């Protein structure tokens, strides 16, 4: 579920829906359905399950969101909350179907739920917030060196980084 970049929009729709805006609530459910479908399909394919199972889980999760939306803490991020609901729906499904116990070797079980890390979502959002506070060129220089693994020398020759900024970025990134 690549909903990290959609956090502000999804959270906004959730908050508007909680205030009684039916159109926002409906839009939220539609957007989440697409994300959830991909999320569940990706996990279920690992254990030999098909799209019908994923669709059932999407519906269960959307219903759970709808019926439990009043429990959402408006001061918190939305995506970790929905990740938790989706993860618990998947775990309940795996328990209910029992067959999955035989299909997933014990050593591979962690991989089925490996990407369910709300802290990683929050960290990514924090990083995006911080990167938005610097100029686009500095942000790009930081991405090249700290996230993409380029050396300072390699990043200095990327065309998007202006010559004057290369020196500043090099000093900054060497710290």
Residue pairs with C-beta under 8 A, 6 or more apart in sequence:
1 35
1 36
1 38
1 39
1 83
1 86
1 115
2 35
2 38
3 10
3 32
3 35
3 79
3 82
4 79
4 121
4 124
4 125
5 128
6 31
6 35
6 79
7 77
7 78
7 79
7 121
7 125
9 31
10 28
10 31
10 32
10 78
10 79
10 82
11 77
11 78
11 79
12 24
13 24
13 25
13 27
13 28
13 31
14 28
14 69
14 72
14 78
15 74
16 24
16 25
17 24
17 25
17 28
17 69
18 69
18 70
18 72
18 74
29 62
29 65
29 66
32 61
32 62
32 65
32 82
33 58
33 62
36 57
36 58
36 61
36 62
36 86
37 54
37 55
37 58
39 86
40 53
40 54
40 57
40 58
40 86
40 90
41 51
41 54
43 90
43 112
43 113
44 50
44 53
44 54
44 57
46 104
46 108
46 111
46 112
47 94
47 100
47 103
47 104
47 112
48 103
49 100
53 93
56 93
57 86
57 89
57 90
57 93
60 89
60 93
61 82
61 85
61 86
61 89
64 85
64 89
65 82
65 85
68 85
72 78
72 81
73 81
77 118
77 121
77 122
77 125
79 118
79 121
80 118
80 119
80 121
80 122
83 116
83 118
83 121
84 118
86 116
87 113
87 116
90 112
90 113
91 113
94 100
94 101
94 112
104 112
131 139
131 142
131 143
132 139
134 142
137 160
137 161
137 162
137 165
137 169
138 165
138 168
138 169
138 172
140 158
140 160
140 161
141 155
141 161
141 165
141 166
141 169
141 172
141 173
142 169
142 172
142 173
144 150
144 154
144 155
144 158
144 161
145 151
145 152
145 155
145 169
145 173
146 173
150 158
152 169
152 170
152 173
152 174
155 161
155 169
155 173
156 166
156 169
156 170
161 169
